[in-house]
């Protein structure tokens, strides 16, 4: 049955993904539209990819502004591929798995927003926040109930576009002129989905379909061209990529004539057409991190619907020395914003980054490492169910920032510190323990499974290649294991919590639970299989050693049951952290 559902979903995505859409964005009383653009890629392809020999380091040319009837005809058709498509260098919407459409807008909607499809079908548009880089606003719209192919155009409407006392429009406004039609991209296809300017001037592009394996790293490659396009006059520039690894391509800065412009950006591989792209670059609206004081230790993680776990995880790590937290939000639907606000009010520096892209954990961590190098010396890359811990800390009466500082007090050539992970089991729990994770789960496996890392950001290689567990380092830097601390990984929790992992697995190189591949992988639960059904004896599984050391430490530092009460933490005058009463 699961395989049949997957086949049906794949068939639906295939027929929907190539549909043309009119990307009109309505907010209040005004509207804006983006045209398809002029010219054909075949007319200029030989200028960017000359043969024989590599292309010049930088190519700048102007493309004609007129739009041919052939291009307009193409924009109206449903095509199974884009082998002969014109150079459409930016799109505004992409079809994600689970029948959801991600819509990007330069302006935030006022009030509640909705997506209206041709024929009158509509769905609410859930705001996901402002994306990093150029800062467009993301909205997620479920497809209407019908499984018929999607028809253009989806419209993003704010509540001010229609009377609050009236129902949404029964039918969509008239379709856009042909020149305004865009394609609805399909997430299953190759595409560029985001960009990130770096303080040094380089531009990162995040793309699917450019590398087929996790370990692929290409340096100084001339067969990958970074392409910058300006709408105002049709100018297009091209430069060879510097590196390409996993889903990350590092590009040189835009050439001087385009450096102050609002640009569309994409890549072209091996002389082929540019990849469809959602990425933009706007130097005037690009907010690079402002560094007042460089932090010694920060933490970065990808999150989705973990709000109830967040206070315990943040409080604990703030107490032992993490000074700033970066949460890459993968379209959470819970009270993440409320928990972050409460933690900030308690004096803990927590920020969120909207990262709605499916199965892009490695790319998100690469983004975090690259963009925060000026503000953090060390970064702990770990999940919200992982806690840095040392049994020796039980001898410490109260937590202090110096606890983690001692771990990163290493020689300057050490660029990465490995921490072994010990996996905890359900420990007899059948629901989320009221006393919290650290005090509720007390039985684990004997031997460590894998590791996580503390990474010196200045040592990370330009490729930003990582396996979630560790990064590739620049030449001259070393990695080391530490015996001072470990990771308590509360991986196999009560079944009601663990089964939620079937919904979405964020790593690009980890199979979905329901796919019968890599069954012996350490990323899978042994004996779980491919169905989200609780195995017999789950509550007592993965229990080889009773371990109460973290439970006792948490009770001493924060109080019995503190992990489940949502207690906050405040800084005292010495910079240490002490628990405060729980929130009302």
Order of alpha helices (4+ residues) and beta strands (2+ residues): alpha-beta-beta-beta-alpha-beta-alpha-beta-beta-beta-beta-beta-beta-beta-beta-beta-beta-beta-beta-beta-beta-beta-beta-beta-beta-alpha-beta-alpha-beta-alpha-beta-beta-alpha-beta-alpha-beta-beta-beta-beta-alpha-beta-alpha-alpha-beta-beta
